[in-house]
Structure formats: structure tokens, C-alpha cells
Amino acid sequence: MNTILEVLSEKREAARLGGGQHRIDAQHKKGKLTARERLELLFDEGSFEEYDMFVTHRCQDFGLDEQSYMGDGVVTGHGTVNGRLVYAFSQDFTVFGGSLSETHAQKICKVMDAAVQNGAPIIGLNDSGGARIQEGVAALGGYADIFLKNTLASGSVPQISLIMGPCAGGAVYSPAITDFTFMVRDSSYMFVTGPDVVKTVTNETVTQEELGGASAHTKKSSVADGAFENDVEAISEIRRLIDFLPLSALEKAPKRPTFDQSDRIEMSLDTLIPANPNAPYDMKELVEKIADEGDVFEIKPDYAQNIITAFIRIGGETVGVVANQPMALAGCLDINSARKAARFVRFCDAFNIPIVTLVDVPGFLPGTAQEHGGIIVHGAKLLFAYAEATVPKVTVITRKAYGGAYDVMSSKHLRGDVNYAWPTAEIAVMGAKGAVEILYRSELGDPEKIQKRISDYEDRFANPFVAASRGYVDEVIMPHSTRRRIAHSLQVLKKKKQQNPPKKHDNIPL
């Protein structure tokens, strides 16, 4: 018996070494942790339960019959994150460069099935050189199997991808399907075709970092939702994100204890809006001041900065926030911001997370680039997302809400449950100057008369009371009471039940 136990211990030790100590040392020299070290940081101490430690590849070609490592380049299993069940897989770059084989893919699919079956999030720690060339179509089929599992799990359990090394070719599509993708600066990259192929086909000379590094994907492509300085920070932040999320679509997000009173008054908000209607202010200040203890987890902070998407807690419970940001493009909606917000709204709706919308939007960004880029269909994505969402929706209009953008930003007409406005709100088809220039075109030669018309228009429409008189705004509130009002509304809406017409699925304008 003792001999058998010794054999088991030896095999486990060999499996834990992955590709060997020299490759582990090489991984550390790059400033990267190993697959197992990452899982140790991700999960609560001692909670990780590994699956398929002794699985090996089945390939006999190109000399692989003489090279075999237990685990086959990926560590899979489950554990707890702050006491809650989470499944994960972590690719091991020390074994064949983390390349994906048939059995490697089967291990990943197995934990994904378990996550869906048992209603728990799945986290993928990606660090792979791509498909294992020696296995050919079997490796490619493995990728497709994973893509299918990602698709079926979508909207059922939260899926998070953390790119901690190379992720190229077919490997990129699994993270693209998941709910959130994060990267590590200077050590991770994603692209469908690498710099050498780009050079051959298009004659462009580009580095890996320029083509698919963290900066490219957080600021330009929006493929990544955020980037972190190193492996330790990345995993720490993923643990923090998990705390905001429910385990599955059948559950609510966890309630966390807080010392911050839900009825807290924030007097500084009474002076947040500048006297000059065209002067910007930082909407992040409002987001932080309505959040429990100012704790905000922002999604895509570096992309489409004219809109803010973030998770906060109010009264200890998770809330998704969508907010126009006057500091960037005056808070206009454009293609990028509409796509960013629509994706976030749909996630919140899929996982029963109430949505708070903070509105200061002068309209859609004009111009041929926007029109030719499809602002109509992209703007419709956000409109569609808000209209179909059945979770509690609370809206606060702080300043401008002009034109179609007013409609799109969770207006009462799109089934907003509670819609508030500050006294500084301006709800109109357009700004006073533009409206007067259209309505009184014949008087444009008389500056005095035009200025009087502008003043009259502002007095009549540049306030929230016309909308309030029609019931489109439920209440005009004092800015300092915003957190208290939102918290109360969310409490009232806790048992909200709303269903859309029966259908196989909708057809959002993608």
C-alpha cells in the first residue's frame, strides 16, 4: 500500500512540474507566473480541486509519441473565490507552449460543462501558442468544441477570460465570446494573424504589441475590457469582479455588508453641474458618490470614454451603471459608445443585475464618418438592449437629454421603471440655439430678436418640467438626494416581474 501511495505522490509531483523546472524558470524570467501559481492566487487557499491531472495527449506523429506530459498543457478544476464556487482552466505555457491538443480541449470542455450544470462562473487563464500543429485537424476541432461550449454557456453562467500570454489564431474566438476579457500589459497579446502574416499579405510592418497588445485592444478595438500591470494584479482584480456577479442567471448577485447608509445625503452634488451649460464636468464623481463606499469596478475604462459602464453596489447589492461622460465628446453617443453600453446592458439583463442610467447626452455625434460607419444600426443596438431589458431600470437625467439620444438612454418610453431628473435637466428635441435657427430662420438677420427667441425657448423647454407634466419623468429631485432616491427605487423594484413576448430568441441589429 505504501508503495502505491508513493507512486501516486511521485506522479502528482511530476504533473505539478509541467514542462520541467527549467521551463518554469524561463516563465518566471518573463515576469509571468505558472499555470498553477495563477490558480493558487485565484482561488481561496486550499480550495482548488483539480480534474484530469494525469491526462496526456494521444498523438503519435512528429515524435510526440516520445514526448508526453501529464495534464497536457492545461490545469482544470474548481475552487472557491471568497467562499463561492468557481470553475477555471489555466493553460500551461511550459508544456508545448500551452498549445491546444485534442485532449487539452476535452479537459477545458469538461469543466465548462460542469460549470453550466452546477451553475457557477467559468474563468479561463489563457497562455497558449495556439493549436498544436502536430495534431492538425484534431486540434482545430478542439477549438470548435470550446467555441460551442462558450456559446451554450453564454447568458447561463458568467464567463471571464484573462489573457496572460500569447493568444493567436483560432484561440482568440473563445475569449471573444465570453462576457469579459482582460489582458496583462507587455506580456499578453491577441490577434487572428500575426505580424509575419500581416507583412506578407499587406506589406505592413507591425510589432506584436502594436498589432494585438493590451493597449491596442483596450483603446482601439474594444476586444479587451481592461488591462493590468502584471499577473498578480490581474488575478486580484478578477477576484474583485467575481464578487459583483451572480453565480448564474438563476441567482442574484451576492449582497455584501456595508457601513454606508443607503439614505446618505451628498450635498456636494448640488454644485456638480456648472453654471455654463456647455462646460464639462466629471460624471465619474457622481458614479462614485452614489456607490457604496465609492467602490467602482469600471468596464472598458479606456475605450469610448464618452460613456461609462461600471459595477457598483448600493445597499450592498450589485448595480450596473451606464453614464454619459461630458468630459469626452461632450457625452455624445457615437458608434463605439453605443456598442460598449449595449453589450454591458445586455450582460446586466442576462444576469439579473439592476441598471442605473445617468444621463447627460446632447445627442448623437454628427458627421460622415459616423453615418457611413453605421451609427444608425449601432445606436439601435443600445436602444434595443434597453428596450428588451426586464431587470429594474432607474434613470437620472442630470443635464442634457436631447433628441433621439433622450429616447435611447433608458427613457420611460423604453420601459424605464423610475425616471428622475435634476432641476438642471434639459429635455428637448435639441439645444435652444439650434432649435431657434430652424424655427425662426427668417429672423436670423436680427441678433437681438434671435437672442430673445433663444431665451424664450430655454425658459419653456430647457427644464425637466414639461417632461414631468407628461409623466415621462416621475419626479424632479434634488441632486443631493440622488443616492437615497435610487436606493429606495431599487428596493421597491426588487420583486419586479416583466416578460417579453414568447419567441425562440430576438434578432438584435448586430
C-alpha positions as CSV (number, residue, x, y, z in Angstrom):
1,M,0.0,0.0,0.0
2,N,2.8,2.4,0.9
3,T,4.4,1.8,-2.5
4,I,1.2,2.6,-4.3
5,L,0.8,5.8,-2.4
6,E,4.4,6.8,-3.1
7,V,3.8,6.2,-6.8
8,L,0.8,8.5,-6.7
9,S,2.7,11.2,-4.9
10,E,5.5,10.9,-7.5
11,K,3.1,11.2,-10.4
12,R,1.4,14.2,-8.8
13,E,4.8,15.9,-8.3
14,A,5.7,15.2,-11.9
15,A,2.4,16.7,-13.1
16,R,2.8,19.8,-11.0
17,L,6.2,20.4,-12.6
18,G,4.6,20.7,-16.0
19,G,7.3,21.0,-18.6
20,G,10.1,20.9,-16.1
21,Q,11.9,23.3,-13.7
22,H,14.0,24.9,-16.5
23,R,10.8,25.9,-18.3
24,I,9.2,27.2,-15.1
25,D,12.3,29.3,-14.5
26,A,12.0,30.7,-18.1
27,Q,8.4,31.6,-17.4
28,H,9.4,33.5,-14.2
29,K,12.2,35.3,-16.1
30,K,9.5,36.8,-18.4
31,G,7.7,38.2,-15.3
32,K,4.9,35.6,-15.7
33,L,3.5,33.1,-13.2
34,T,3.0,29.5,-14.0
35,A,-0.5,28.0,-14.6
36,R,-0.7,26.5,-11.1
37,E,0.7,29.7,-9.4
38,R,-2.1,31.6,-11.1
39,L,-4.8,29.2,-9.8
40,E,-3.3,29.4,-6.3
41,L,-3.8,33.2,-6.4
42,L,-7.3,33.0,-8.0
43,F,-8.8,30.6,-5.5
44,D,-9.2,30.7,-1.8
45,E,-6.3,29.0,0.0
46,G,-6.6,25.2,-0.1
47,S,-10.0,25.2,-2.0
48,F,-8.8,24.2,-5.5
49,E,-9.8,20.7,-6.6
50,E,-8.0,19.6,-9.8
51,Y,-9.5,17.4,-12.5
52,D,-7.7,15.3,-15.1
53,M,-4.2,15.8,-13.7
54,F,-2.9,12.6,-15.4
55,V,-4.4,13.2,-18.9
56,T,-1.9,13.0,-21.7
57,H,-2.1,13.6,-25.5
58,R,-2.8,10.7,-27.9
59,C,-0.7,12.0,-30.9
60,Q,1.9,9.6,-32.3
61,D,3.2,11.8,-35.1
62,F,6.2,14.0,-35.5
63,G,8.0,12.5,-32.5
64,L,5.2,13.3,-30.0
65,D,5.0,9.7,-29.1
66,E,8.2,10.2,-27.2
67,Q,7.1,13.5,-25.6
68,S,4.3,13.3,-23.1
69,Y,3.5,15.5,-20.0
70,M,0.7,14.8,-17.5
71,G,-2.0,17.4,-17.7
72,D,-1.2,18.1,-21.4
73,G,-0.6,21.8,-21.0
74,V,-3.7,22.9,-19.1
75,V,-4.8,22.7,-15.4
76,T,-8.5,22.4,-14.8
77,G,-10.8,22.2,-11.8
78,H,-12.9,24.2,-9.4
79,G,-12.5,26.0,-6.1
80,T,-14.0,28.9,-4.2
81,V,-13.4,32.7,-4.6
82,N,-14.4,34.4,-1.4
83,G,-16.4,31.3,-0.5
84,R,-18.3,31.0,-3.7
85,L,-17.9,28.1,-6.3
86,V,-16.0,29.0,-9.5
87,Y,-14.6,26.7,-12.2
88,A,-11.4,27.5,-14.1
89,F,-8.8,26.3,-16.6
90,S,-5.3,27.6,-16.7
91,Q,-3.1,27.0,-19.8
92,D,0.5,25.9,-19.0
93,F,3.0,27.6,-21.3
94,T,5.8,25.3,-20.0
95,V,4.2,22.3,-21.8
96,F,4.4,22.6,-25.6
97,G,4.0,26.3,-25.3
98,G,0.5,25.8,-23.9
99,S,-0.6,24.7,-27.4
100,L,-4.1,23.2,-27.7
101,S,-4.4,19.5,-28.4
102,E,-7.5,17.3,-28.7
103,T,-7.2,16.2,-25.0
104,H,-6.3,19.7,-23.9
105,A,-9.6,20.9,-25.4
106,Q,-11.5,18.0,-23.9
107,K,-10.3,19.0,-20.4
108,I,-11.5,22.6,-21.0
109,C,-14.9,21.4,-22.3
110,K,-15.3,19.1,-19.3
111,V,-15.0,21.9,-16.7
112,M,-17.2,24.2,-18.9
113,D,-19.9,21.6,-18.9
114,A,-19.6,21.2,-15.1
115,A,-19.8,25.0,-14.6
116,V,-23.1,25.2,-16.6
117,Q,-24.5,22.1,-14.9
118,N,-23.7,23.3,-11.4
119,G,-24.4,27.0,-12.0
120,A,-21.0,28.6,-11.4
121,P,-18.8,31.0,-13.3
122,I,-16.0,29.8,-15.6
123,I,-12.7,31.6,-15.8
124,G,-10.1,30.9,-18.5
125,L,-6.5,31.9,-17.9
126,N,-5.1,31.9,-21.4
127,D,-1.4,31.5,-22.2
128,S,-1.0,29.5,-25.4
129,G,0.9,29.4,-28.6
130,G,-2.2,28.2,-30.4
131,A,-3.3,24.9,-32.0
132,R,-0.8,22.1,-31.7
133,I,0.4,21.8,-35.3
134,Q,1.4,18.2,-34.9
135,E,-2.2,17.2,-34.3
136,G,-3.7,19.1,-37.3
137,V,-7.4,19.0,-37.6
138,A,-7.9,17.3,-34.2
139,A,-6.6,20.5,-32.6
140,L,-8.7,22.7,-34.8
141,G,-11.8,20.6,-33.9
142,G,-10.9,21.1,-30.2
143,Y,-11.1,24.8,-30.7
144,A,-14.6,24.5,-32.3
145,D,-15.7,22.3,-29.4
146,I,-14.7,25.0,-27.0
147,F,-16.4,27.7,-29.0
148,L,-19.7,25.7,-28.9
149,K,-19.4,25.4,-25.1
150,N,-18.8,29.1,-24.8
151,T,-21.9,29.8,-26.9
152,L,-24.1,27.5,-25.0
153,A,-22.9,28.8,-21.7
154,S,-23.5,32.5,-22.7
155,G,-26.2,34.0,-20.6
156,S,-26.3,31.0,-18.4
157,V,-23.1,31.5,-16.3
158,P,-20.6,34.4,-16.3
159,Q,-17.6,33.7,-18.4
160,I,-14.3,35.6,-17.9
161,S,-11.2,35.4,-20.0
162,L,-7.8,36.5,-18.7
163,I,-5.1,36.8,-21.4
164,M,-1.8,36.2,-19.7
165,G,0.5,35.4,-22.7
166,P,0.0,34.8,-26.4
167,C,-3.4,34.1,-27.7
168,A,-3.4,33.9,-31.5
169,G,-5.3,32.4,-34.5
170,G,-8.4,30.4,-33.6
171,A,-7.6,30.8,-29.9
172,V,-8.9,34.4,-29.8
173,Y,-12.5,33.5,-30.6
174,S,-13.2,31.8,-27.2
175,P,-12.3,35.0,-25.2
176,A,-14.3,37.0,-27.8
177,I,-17.5,35.0,-26.9
178,T,-17.0,35.3,-23.2
179,D,-18.6,38.1,-21.2
180,F,-15.4,39.8,-20.1
181,T,-11.8,39.7,-21.4
182,F,-8.8,41.2,-19.6
183,M,-5.2,41.4,-20.6
184,V,-1.8,41.9,-18.9
185,R,0.3,44.7,-20.2
186,D,3.6,43.9,-22.0
187,S,3.2,40.2,-21.7
188,S,-0.1,39.3,-23.5
189,Y,-1.3,39.8,-27.0
190,M,-4.2,38.7,-29.2
191,F,-4.5,38.6,-33.0
192,V,-6.1,36.4,-35.7
193,T,-2.9,36.7,-37.9
194,G,0.5,37.6,-36.5
195,P,3.0,40.2,-37.7
196,D,4.7,37.9,-40.2
197,V,1.5,37.1,-42.0
198,V,0.4,40.7,-42.0
199,K,3.8,41.7,-43.5
200,T,3.4,39.0,-46.2
201,V,-0.2,39.8,-47.2
202,T,-0.5,43.6,-46.7
203,N,3.2,44.6,-46.6
204,E,2.6,46.3,-43.2
205,T,5.4,46.2,-40.7
206,V,4.0,45.9,-37.2
207,T,5.1,44.5,-33.8
208,Q,3.1,42.1,-31.8
209,E,2.4,44.8,-29.2
210,E,1.2,47.3,-31.9
211,L,-0.9,44.6,-33.6
212,G,-2.6,42.9,-30.6
213,G,-1.2,44.2,-27.3
214,A,-3.2,45.4,-24.3
215,S,-3.1,49.0,-25.5
216,A,-4.5,48.1,-28.9
217,H,-7.3,46.1,-27.6
218,T,-8.3,48.3,-24.6
219,K,-8.2,51.6,-26.5
220,K,-8.9,50.8,-30.2
221,S,-10.6,47.5,-30.9
222,S,-12.6,47.1,-27.6
223,V,-11.8,43.4,-27.6
224,A,-10.5,43.7,-24.1
225,D,-12.4,45.2,-21.2
226,G,-9.3,46.2,-19.2
227,A,-5.6,45.7,-18.7
228,F,-3.4,45.2,-15.7
229,E,0.2,45.7,-14.9
230,N,1.1,42.1,-14.0
231,D,-0.3,38.6,-13.3
232,V,-0.8,39.3,-9.6
233,E,-2.8,42.5,-10.1
234,A,-4.9,40.9,-12.9
235,I,-5.9,37.9,-10.8
236,S,-6.6,40.1,-7.7
237,E,-9.0,42.3,-9.9
238,I,-10.7,39.2,-11.3
239,R,-11.5,38.1,-7.8
240,R,-12.9,41.5,-7.1
241,L,-15.1,41.4,-10.3
242,I,-16.4,37.9,-9.3
243,D,-17.7,39.4,-6.1
244,F,-20.0,41.7,-8.1
245,L,-21.5,38.9,-10.2
246,P,-24.1,36.2,-9.5
247,L,-23.0,32.6,-9.9
248,S,-25.5,32.0,-12.7
249,A,-28.6,33.5,-14.5
250,L,-30.8,31.7,-12.0
251,E,-29.3,33.5,-9.0
252,K,-28.9,37.0,-7.7
253,A,-25.6,38.7,-7.1
254,P,-24.3,38.4,-3.5
255,K,-25.2,41.0,-1.0
256,R,-22.2,42.4,0.8
257,P,-22.2,44.1,4.2
258,T,-21.6,47.8,4.1
259,F,-21.3,50.6,6.6
260,D,-22.5,53.1,4.0
261,Q,-26.1,54.2,4.7
262,S,-28.5,53.9,1.7
263,D,-30.1,57.2,2.6
264,R,-26.8,59.0,2.7
265,I,-27.1,62.7,1.5
266,E,-24.3,64.0,-0.7
267,M,-24.6,67.8,-0.6
268,S,-21.6,68.3,-3.0
269,L,-23.8,67.0,-5.8
270,D,-25.9,70.2,-5.7
271,T,-22.9,72.1,-7.2
272,L,-21.7,69.3,-9.6
273,I,-23.4,70.9,-12.7
274,P,-21.5,74.0,-13.9
275,A,-23.4,77.3,-14.4
276,N,-22.3,77.3,-18.1
277,P,-24.4,74.7,-19.9
278,N,-21.6,73.9,-22.3
279,A,-18.9,73.4,-19.6
280,P,-18.0,69.8,-18.9
281,Y,-17.9,68.0,-15.5
282,D,-16.7,64.6,-14.5
283,M,-19.6,62.1,-14.4
284,K,-17.4,59.7,-12.5
285,E,-17.8,61.8,-9.5
286,L,-21.5,61.2,-9.5
287,V,-21.0,57.4,-10.0
288,E,-18.5,57.2,-7.1
289,K,-20.8,59.3,-4.8
290,I,-23.9,57.1,-5.3
291,A,-21.8,53.9,-4.8
292,D,-21.3,52.1,-1.5
293,E,-18.1,53.5,-0.1
294,G,-17.1,54.8,-3.5
295,D,-16.3,51.3,-4.7
296,V,-16.5,51.2,-8.6
297,F,-15.4,48.4,-11.0
298,E,-15.3,50.1,-14.4
299,I,-15.6,48.0,-17.6
300,K,-13.7,49.3,-20.7
301,P,-12.4,52.4,-19.0
302,D,-10.0,53.3,-21.8
303,Y,-12.5,52.7,-24.7
304,A,-15.3,55.1,-25.8
305,Q,-14.7,57.3,-22.8
306,N,-17.8,59.4,-23.7
307,I,-19.8,56.7,-21.8
308,I,-19.1,55.0,-18.5
309,T,-20.0,51.4,-17.8
310,A,-19.3,50.1,-14.3
311,F,-20.4,47.8,-11.5
312,I,-21.1,49.4,-8.1
313,R,-23.1,48.4,-5.0
314,I,-26.0,50.3,-3.5
315,G,-27.1,49.0,-0.1
316,G,-24.7,46.1,-0.5
317,E,-26.3,44.9,-3.8
318,T,-24.7,44.9,-7.2
319,V,-25.9,47.5,-9.7
320,G,-24.8,48.1,-13.3
321,V,-24.2,51.8,-14.1
322,V,-24.3,53.3,-17.6
323,A,-23.5,57.1,-17.7
324,N,-22.7,59.7,-20.3
325,Q,-19.4,61.4,-19.7
326,P,-19.4,65.1,-20.6
327,M,-15.6,65.2,-20.3
328,A,-15.3,63.2,-23.6
329,L,-17.0,64.3,-26.8
330,A,-19.4,66.3,-24.6
331,G,-21.1,63.0,-23.7
332,C,-22.4,62.4,-27.3
333,L,-23.4,58.9,-28.3
334,D,-21.4,57.5,-31.1
335,I,-20.7,54.1,-32.7
336,N,-18.2,53.0,-30.1
337,S,-20.1,54.2,-27.0
338,A,-23.4,52.7,-28.3
339,R,-21.7,49.3,-28.8
340,K,-19.9,49.4,-25.5
341,A,-23.1,50.3,-23.5
342,A,-25.3,47.9,-25.4
343,R,-23.1,44.9,-24.6
344,F,-23.0,45.9,-20.9
345,V,-26.8,46.4,-20.6
346,R,-27.4,43.0,-22.1
347,F,-25.0,41.4,-19.7
348,C,-26.7,43.0,-16.8
349,D,-30.1,41.9,-18.0
350,A,-29.0,38.3,-18.6
351,F,-27.7,38.1,-15.1
352,N,-30.5,39.9,-13.1
353,I,-28.4,43.0,-12.3
354,P,-30.4,46.2,-12.0
355,I,-29.4,49.1,-14.3
356,V,-28.9,52.7,-13.2
357,T,-28.6,55.1,-16.1
358,L,-27.1,58.6,-15.6
359,V,-28.0,60.9,-18.5
360,D,-26.3,63.9,-19.9
361,V,-26.4,63.5,-23.6
362,P,-26.6,66.3,-26.2
363,G,-27.4,63.8,-29.0
364,F,-25.6,61.5,-31.4
365,L,-22.2,62.5,-32.8
366,P,-22.8,64.0,-36.3
367,G,-20.5,63.5,-39.3
368,T,-20.0,61.4,-42.4
369,A,-17.6,59.0,-40.5
370,Q,-20.4,58.2,-38.1
371,E,-23.1,57.9,-40.7
372,H,-21.0,55.8,-43.1
373,G,-19.8,53.7,-40.2
374,G,-23.4,52.7,-39.4
375,I,-24.3,54.9,-36.4
376,I,-28.0,54.1,-37.2
377,V,-27.6,50.4,-36.6
378,H,-25.1,50.7,-33.8
379,G,-27.2,53.3,-32.0
380,A,-30.1,50.8,-32.5
381,K,-28.2,48.2,-30.5
382,L,-28.3,50.3,-27.4
383,L,-31.9,51.2,-27.9
384,F,-32.7,47.5,-28.4
385,A,-30.7,46.5,-25.3
386,Y,-32.6,48.9,-23.1
387,A,-36.0,48.1,-24.6
388,E,-35.7,44.3,-24.2
389,A,-34.2,44.5,-20.7
390,T,-36.6,43.4,-18.0
391,V,-34.4,44.0,-14.9
392,P,-35.1,47.0,-12.7
393,K,-34.1,50.2,-14.5
394,V,-33.7,53.5,-12.8
395,T,-32.7,56.6,-14.8
396,V,-31.5,60.0,-13.6
397,I,-31.2,62.9,-16.1
398,T,-28.6,65.3,-14.7
399,R,-28.4,67.9,-17.5
400,K,-29.0,67.5,-21.3
401,A,-31.2,64.8,-22.8
402,Y,-31.7,65.9,-26.4
403,G,-33.3,64.3,-29.4
404,G,-33.2,60.6,-30.1
405,A,-30.5,60.2,-27.5
406,Y,-33.0,61.0,-24.8
407,D,-35.1,58.1,-26.0
408,V,-32.2,55.7,-26.2
409,M,-30.8,56.3,-22.7
410,S,-33.4,54.2,-20.8
411,S,-36.2,56.6,-21.1
412,K,-39.7,56.0,-19.8
413,H,-40.7,55.1,-23.3
414,L,-38.3,52.1,-23.3
415,R,-39.8,50.7,-20.1
416,G,-37.7,52.7,-17.7
417,D,-39.2,51.9,-14.3
418,V,-38.3,55.0,-12.4
419,N,-37.1,58.1,-14.2
420,Y,-35.8,61.0,-12.2
421,A,-34.5,64.4,-13.3
422,W,-32.4,67.0,-11.6
423,P,-33.7,70.6,-11.7
424,T,-30.8,71.3,-14.1
425,A,-32.1,68.8,-16.7
426,E,-32.9,70.0,-20.2
427,I,-35.2,67.6,-22.0
428,A,-35.8,68.7,-25.6
429,V,-35.6,67.8,-29.2
430,M,-32.4,69.8,-29.5
431,G,-30.5,72.7,-27.9
432,A,-32.1,76.1,-27.8
433,K,-29.8,77.8,-30.4
434,G,-30.2,75.0,-33.0
435,A,-34.0,74.9,-32.5
436,V,-34.4,78.7,-32.8
437,E,-32.3,78.7,-36.0
438,I,-34.7,76.2,-37.5
439,L,-37.9,77.6,-36.2
440,Y,-37.1,81.3,-36.8
441,R,-34.9,81.1,-39.9
442,S,-36.4,84.3,-41.3
443,E,-35.2,86.3,-38.2
444,L,-31.6,85.2,-38.4
445,G,-30.5,88.6,-39.5
446,D,-31.7,90.2,-36.3
447,P,-29.3,89.1,-33.4
448,E,-31.4,90.8,-30.7
449,K,-34.6,89.1,-31.8
450,I,-32.8,85.7,-32.1
451,Q,-31.4,86.0,-28.6
452,K,-34.8,86.7,-27.2
453,R,-36.2,83.6,-29.0
454,I,-33.3,81.5,-27.6
455,S,-34.2,82.8,-24.1
456,D,-37.9,82.1,-24.6
457,Y,-37.1,78.6,-25.8
458,E,-34.8,77.9,-22.8
459,D,-37.4,79.1,-20.4
460,R,-40.0,76.9,-22.0
461,F,-38.0,73.7,-22.8
462,A,-34.6,73.8,-21.1
463,N,-36.0,72.3,-17.9
464,P,-37.5,69.0,-16.7
465,F,-41.0,70.2,-16.0
466,V,-42.5,69.7,-19.5
467,A,-41.5,66.0,-19.4
468,A,-42.6,65.7,-15.8
469,S,-46.0,67.2,-16.6
470,R,-46.5,64.4,-19.1
471,G,-45.3,61.7,-16.7
472,Y,-42.1,60.9,-18.7
473,V,-40.2,61.9,-15.6
474,D,-41.5,60.5,-12.3
475,E,-40.0,63.1,-10.1
476,V,-37.7,66.1,-10.2
477,I,-35.3,65.6,-7.4
478,M,-32.6,67.5,-5.5
479,P,-29.1,66.3,-6.6
480,H,-28.0,65.7,-3.1
481,S,-30.8,63.1,-2.6
482,T,-29.8,61.0,-5.7
483,R,-28.3,58.0,-3.8
484,R,-31.3,57.9,-1.4
485,R,-33.8,58.0,-4.3
486,I,-32.0,55.3,-6.4
487,A,-31.6,53.0,-3.3
488,H,-35.3,53.4,-2.5
489,S,-36.4,52.7,-6.1
490,L,-34.2,49.6,-6.3
491,Q,-35.7,48.3,-3.1
492,V,-39.2,48.9,-4.4
493,L,-38.4,47.1,-7.7
494,K,-36.8,44.1,-6.0
495,K,-39.7,41.8,-6.9
496,K,-40.3,43.2,-10.4
497,K,-41.6,40.7,-12.9
498,Q,-41.7,41.5,-16.5
499,Q,-41.7,39.2,-19.5
500,N,-41.2,39.8,-23.2
501,P,-43.4,38.1,-25.8
502,P,-42.6,34.4,-26.3
503,K,-40.0,33.7,-29.0
504,K,-37.0,31.5,-29.9
505,H,-34.7,34.5,-29.5
506,D,-34.6,38.1,-30.6
507,N,-32.7,39.5,-33.6
508,I,-30.7,42.4,-32.2
509,P,-29.3,44.6,-35.0
510,L,-25.7,43.3,-34.8
